[in-house]
Structures are given as C-alpha cells and as structure tokens.
Amino acid sequence: MATKHDLKDWVIEALLTCGGKAHHIDVAKHIWVNHRADLETSGDLFYTWQYDMRWAADNLRREGRLLPKPKGDTGPWQLTG
C-alpha cells in the first residue's frame, strides 16, 4: 500500500522523466498514469494525493533536491543539479 512518503520518489521520477523540470500539473499526470493502481488501493491517500504531492515537493525543497520556488510563483518544479 502506497503512503504519502512514496510521493517524494514519484515526484522525483516524474521530474526525471520530464528532463528535470515540469509544471506540477504534468507531475500529477505522470503520477496518475504510472501509479494509478497504487493510489486506488492506498486508502485515504487516494483522496489526498495531489495535496500530498505538494507536501512532498516542499520537503524535497527543504532537502535541497528541488530548487526553491519564489513565493506565489506558478512556474515549473525543477530538480537541483
């Protein structure tokens, strides 16, 4: 069963597939296409995964794995390095 902690890996996977940079909507589409079955069998995560995906991105920023995002910016998410 998937948990919200899996979303960090899925966000990284989606960004790598998109060349290291993608809009959050494209990240969500990638997660849905590639992990739909995991999400559908994950209990409450099925209802919260898009919110939790943003939580995962925030944690990845704090870890230095995603570039910081200026406040109010709606631009793409980008991997560091």
Order of alpha helices (4+ residues) and beta strands (2+ residues): alpha-beta-alpha-alpha-beta
